[in-house]
Amino acid sequence: MNVLVIRDAGPDDATAISALVQRTVRISNGRDYPAQAIDQIVANFAADKVGRRMAERDVFVCQMGDRIVGTIALGGDRLRTLFVEPELQQAGIGARLVAHLETHALKVGVSELKLSSSLTARGFYERLGYRMIHREEHDGVSTFLMAKTLG
């Protein structure tokens, strides 16, 4: 197994993050959402849109060698954009990224972290201590608003 490194993402990472997210959404979320919803989510993660959001959030990537295999972001008090390469899911990368983000969130003064979980990831977040607040609907896409008190 290659060494995993979590680091701050830079503007040059936007294209790789975009490709990772789009690939992961199509492969990992395809069984839980209709094709139209998948296409809508994928379009929202075009490289230019990712680049713009990176300017407003604290974004981190997980690298294995020279390849970005995961990403996560903090926007205000919200965990955003956690994605891990499909073939590397369930290897602990997502949990490491969440732990990294929780530590960062505490350092910047966030005491409760919120997130919108996909149907696919709800169990993952529950295992990490997040609790469901309520179900959400956005443009026909169901998600779950979840939260965890940090510290």
BELNORRA-V57853 format. One line per field, one symbol per residue. ss: DSSP state (H for helix, E for strand, C for the rest). phi: phi as a letter, one per 40 degrees, with the letter a starting at -180 (. if undefined). burial: # if it has 24 or more other ideal C-beta (glycine too) atoms within 12 Angstrom, else .. A space follows every 10 residues. Layout:
# BELNORRA-V57853
ss=???
phi=???
burial=???
This chain:
# BELNORRA-V57853
ss=CCCEEEEECC HHHHHHHHHH HHHHHHHHCC CCCCHHHHHH HHHHCCHHHH HHHHCCCEEE EEEECCEEEE EEEEECCEEE EEEECHHHCC CCHHHHHHHH HHHHHHHCCC CEEEEEEECC CHHHHHHCCC EEEEEEEECC EEEEEEEEEC C
phi=.cccbbaccb dccdcccdcc ccccccccbd cbbcdccccc cdccbcdccc dccccbbcbb bbbbgbbcba aaabbgbbcb fcabddcbcg bgcccccccc ccccdcccgc bbbbabccdc cdcdccccgc bccacbbbfg bcbbcbaacc h
burial=...#.#..#. ..##.##### ######.##. .##...##.. ##.##.#..# ..##..#### ###....### #####.#### ######.##. ..######## ##.##....# ..######## ##.##..#.# .......... #.######.# .
